[in-house]
Amino acid sequence: MVITLVPKNLTKEGSVFQYFSPAQECNVCNLKNVCHNLKPGSYYRTVKFREKEHKCFIHEGDKVYTVEVEEEERSLMIPKKIAKEGAKVTYKRPDCDDYSCKYADICILSYMKDKSKLKVNNVLEGKCPSGFDLVEAKIE
């Protein structure tokens, strides 16, 4: 569990968000080490709202709130040949245009950029119905 600061819209328990990086304006803030203690590109789920608020000059309402978060495991379609639990792999988006596929949101419409480094946590049962040699995996 990690304690961090988020804007009001992410304080509800169960809210999921992706952390990117600090804004340039954050460099002068005394709270930057608490706001930016998350891994860039990772997803987090709010597990507890602590109701403590702090001034912030970049978020709506000029405030951020203290919450506890956990890193959220994400699914992604990856080549079967590299889908081994514990493997550290480089992602490459498949050359597919089937947007009606039930896996499109974790495959061709995924948040992952080409050449991103990721770790395979678990290989699932999902297989590509379009004939690509892809399987569903939980990644970090």
N, C-alpha and C positions, 0 to 999 in steps of 0.2 A: 504494500500500500504506500502511496506517495501523497504528500500534502502539497498542494499547489494553489494558485490563484486563478480564477476564471471569471468571465463576465456573467451577469445575471442569468442569461439564457442557458447557461450550462450548469447551473447549480442544482437542477432537479435530479434526484437520484435516478440512475439509469440512463442519463444523457450520455451520448457517445460523440466524441469529437476527435479530429486529427490535429496533432500539434505540428506546426511547421518550423518556425524560428522566431526570434525576437524581432520586433520592429526597431528601426534605427533609433526612434525616440526613447526606447527602453534603456539605452545605454547609460542614461543619467539618473535612472530611478534607483532608489535604495532597495526596492523589493524585487529587482530583476532576477536575483538568484532563486527566489521562491517561485516566481512566475515561469521561469524558463529552466526548470529542472527536469524536463521531460525529453524524450528522445525524438528528434526531428523525423517526421514521416510516420510516426507510430500513432495508433488509435488508443484512446482512453475512455473508460466508463466512469462516471461520477458514482461513487458508492456512499458518500456521506457528505451532507452539507453542514458546515460548522457555524454559519450565520455571522462570522466575523467579516466585516467589510473594510476595504482599504481604498484610499484615493488612487485614481488612475487617470491619466490624461489622454489615453488612446481609446478606451472602451466606452461604449454608450452608457450614459448616466454618470460618467467620470468615476466609476467604482468597479472594483473586482472583489470577489468573495472567496473565502477559504473553503476548500473542499478536499476530500480524500478521493483519490482516483486509483484505478487499477488498469494496467495495460490490457487492451482488448485483443484477443487473438483474431486474426482475419483469415478468411478462405480465399484461395486463388487457384486457378487452373494452371498447372505446370506440366511440362513433358514428363511422361511416365519414367523415362530412363534416368532422370535426376531426382525423382520423388522418393527419397530415402529419409526416414526419420533421422533428424540430427544433421542432415547435410546442409552445407552453406553453399548456395547457388546464386547465379546471376540470372535475373529474369529477362525473358524476351517475349514480347507480346505476339500471340499467334497471328498468322496472316489469314484471318477469317472475317467474313462480313455477315454472319448469321445473327442479326440483332434480335431475332425472335427466340433464339435458343434459351433454354431454362438456365444456362450457366453464363449467359452474356454479361451479367453484372459483375461476375468475379473472373471474367476472362477478357473479352475484347473491350468491355466498358469498365474494366477495373481501374482503381486509383493508382496502380503501380506503373512506374515509368520503366521503359526499356533500360537495361543495364543496371537496374537496382539490385543491390545485394540483399539477400534474405536467407532466413534459416527455416528449414522445414521442420515443423514440430510434430505433425501427424499426417499420415496419408489416409484419406477417406475413400468411400466407396464410389463417389461420383466419377463418371467417365464421359468424355466428349461424345455427344451423339452425332456430330458432324464428320466423324472419321479421323480427326486429328488424334494423335497418340498422347492425349492429355488426361490428367486425373486431378481431382480436387484434393487440395492439401491445406492444412492449417499452417499459417506462416507467421513469423515475426520479423 
